[in-house]
């Protein structure tokens, strides 16, 4: 049952959004075409006529301004040169007790 309610809610929101977007497009079309506006209102050509279309055409529409701060994550990067050096260490200390490194035969 919850799935059906959630599914219907999504469709309901999509329908409402489509109707509102269509309404704004209709207002734009009527503001751009005076003959279309006069088809809806007989007195649309008069100077004292005011409706949503004339307000929309003159830019007297309040809209919500949303200011979203773009937060860029800052990652501190520290560049420290890494010095590596090797020191000669004889291998004798790593051999088991009583053992010595192999001896190369002397070449004559």
FENVEN-V483021 format. One record per backbone hydrogen bond with DSSP energy under -1.0 kcal/mol. CO is the residue of the C=O (numbers start at 1). NH is the residue of the N-H. E is the energy in kcal/mol with one decimal. If there is no record, write none. Layout:
((CO NH E) (CO NH E))
//
This chain:
((1 5 -2.2) (2 6 -2.7) (3 7 -2.5) (4 8 -2.6) (5 9 -2.2) (6 10 -1.8) (7 11 -1.8) (8 12 -2.6) (9 13 -2.4) (10 14 -2.0) (11 15 -2.4) (12 16 -2.4) (13 17 -2.5) (14 18 -2.2) (15 19 -2.4) (16 20 -2.4) (17 21 -2.3) (18 22 -2.4) (19 23 -2.2) (20 24 -2.1) (21 25 -2.2) (22 26 -2.3) (23 27 -2.3) (24 28 -2.2) (25 29 -2.4) (26 30 -2.6) (27 31 -2.2) (28 32 -1.8) (29 33 -1.8) (33 37 -1.8) (34 38 -2.6) (35 39 -1.3) (36 40 -1.1) (37 41 -2.5) (43 46 -1.2) (51 55 -2.2) (52 56 -2.2) (53 57 -2.6) (54 58 -1.8) (55 60 -2.6) (91 94 -1.1) (92 95 -1.2) (96 99 -1.6))
//
